[in-house]
């Protein structure tokens, strides 16, 4: 039987990247002592008030069909939320989706097609390549360097642009590296995009999880707004990953053009979840503050422990839920290190190659387990490295 071309384009871009995670989950479910540091699932629960708000909306009958743009209450809450960054924002600049992933999928369908290129800093989040390929386009990787704190450098962007380039996909704070792009760098990147007539899509799902410094969005730069689309959700800010509630903010003409795509895909998301999301955006919850404190503390502990291990080099993230660990000094690449760590020590981390070719010597470590469990994982990494003959000598 024949299948559509999209199935071939995505054949190796789905769950295959999560092979270590899937193996670790199977071993854990079989009763093994596994420390799972693979995914960004917060160990802090959503605020009970938000859960109750969702339940109350269900009981009130908020279970009917919605519309392609989003429930009016949620759209209004998003306009209020983004007005400090974009003073002239209106409902015409908003589209609601079930999570950031769906928003990115739709946005890429609306901006690129076969043969066109999307510039992305490498390493990049594991699903980015898939949402680009689904539209028939291809990733144009731009190297992110550890010595530059994994921040995309304007000169590297300029060197990567080709006649096929249509979009620059940014992620700040960045998954997997924890890098945060400052306002000056955003302006420099934006100048290049304006010069070369590129769209800027910015994934800001970790905006509330910055350990040091402040968050900057390309939406704040008035001269860029005609070419900027921002996507985000409550998944990370409110520890509500399973609720799948996200959005896109962009120019009114872009949202009008994308609306039929959204309607064809989904024709709206769930009103009871939209009501909860509006309450999350308008409420005063301490969920993100508690996560910032916990993840920052854990990252500092890991950096102190692992940077003392010959062969390992940990980069302190500026935000997010992850830490990037350079394991190339052990004599192993990230893939072999991750598998040996799981098989010999019962610790699961993500190989850097799951996030692009520039991550080959790295692994991503999630900060989303209790402190004692993370300290145990650090001890097991130390034990693995102590037995590796090819490790670097301090």
Secondary structure, 3 states (H helix, E strand, C coil): CCCCHHHHHCCCCCHHHHHHHHHHHHHHHCCCCCEECCCCCCCCCCCHHHHHHHHHHHHCCCCCCCCCCCCHHHHHHHHHHHCCCCCCCCHHHEEEECCHHHHHHHHHHHHCCCCCEEEEEECCCCCHHHHHHHCCCEEEEEECCHHHCCCCCHHHHHHHCCCCEEEEEEECCCCCCCCCCCHHHHHHHHHHHHHCCCEEEEECCCCCCECCCCCCCHHHCHHHHHHEEEEEECCCCCCCHHHCCEEEECCHHHHHHHHHHHHHHCCCCCHHHHHHHHHHHHCCCCHHHHHHHHHHHHHHHHHHHHCCCCCCEEECCCECCEEEEECHHHCCCHHHHHHHHHHHHCEECEEHHHHCHHHCCEEEEECCCCHHHHHHHHHHHHHHHHCCCCCCCC
